[in-house]
């Protein structure tokens, strides 16, 4: 029987990637995600895989493009400033419909920022990050167990929909250790007839390319891609709700913010305040319908984020501004305490009870 | 039961190692836990801390802001975190390095001269484990019977001598504070 082991979130990502068949990793070190590269450097040579520390993040993402084009499971990882550098390559991958896993263990920004946890790359992740009309499928883990599980899920979904998938974590998720059950997970197998594997003189050659100088053709490519996006929005939305059914005040947060919010919600319940927690697991597609349904009973929402207020826009869009949404956040590597979130919940509750 | 533990000291005093040992002991007891290090430049000197939560329920936030147990291995750590300890909580102080008493009256305090003891008794460099011995003795945060197995998880088999050394240091801690 599989046994629980203690692992850092970063290590869990690496092990899970290997378990589901990833044999190619290209990256460049940056705090707070370097353990992923370190783990891959140790393990890949032993299992016939490729670990390559590239000369830069830009080189690494272009190596990912090459490996993904050949149809193999491939990943890269970085932290905020490094992800910006990868932006051009990520847009090209979206344009070429190439599946791969891109991990962002976020740190404070903008610029070089700091090395402490942050969620301020939310816009960058959910809006694509590079140029052109595209999305990444964005998954937000909130435990070491989910770092592993969503890594496998990310590879599967990337292959299934031919889309680059981003695992959006933060410094705490990467650095913390928790017990994790690493089940033998091979993920799902998707055939890749589009891959550049050699024709064997038996078929017409495949082309992987994001360039088309014919507007009606490029339009068709975009429309085809958005049809796949619509399928993803229909099938792959994931979220967790905690004590939401009778809640007047609902906190919305992902990753570490959701865990802090959960403590605050428990404390609020102990005081007799009807509070609940909503945690998006997919950030794109955002769980709009579930949140809108929640707005039928909840009176106020609080967006808990490690940013100056990015996800709050998706919350307001999801509930079509039918309820007030306030922001509870810290930035720069700071994390709100459960007491700070509790204070925001109390304030919302007082407004509701005061009939304001 | 949930125990929020904050271990704080200088980089190099074994702050993260102490936390890791507790985490493995809790894992062996099949309890829920989280271990979160400070991972900034403090790891290379300066103050460093580590949050460990051991619980019977799934752990919420892994960041310990209001510790039930504070292990203060130097003066700056006591100064910084003493006010955060919950009323009725416990503070363990390395009294050879901290030159003041705890001011709070609503907490239980254990003073262990662990750095002096480690030098005296030939346990150089593992004052942390002596202090931890006192924590285990008084707080029952982990079961004493799990100590050998937990130690085997954090000290590799190649270093059999270090294994014995650390266990003896913990046992020395039982007798003090």
Interface residues (C-beta under 8 A of the other chain):
Chain A: X4 X5 X6 X31 X32 X115 X116 X171 X172 X175 X176 X177 X178 X179 X256 X259 X260 X262 X263 X266 X335 X337 X338 X339
Chain B: X20 X23 X24 X27 X30 X32 X33 X34 X35 X36 X37 X39 X40 X59 X60 X61 X62 X63 X65 X66 X153
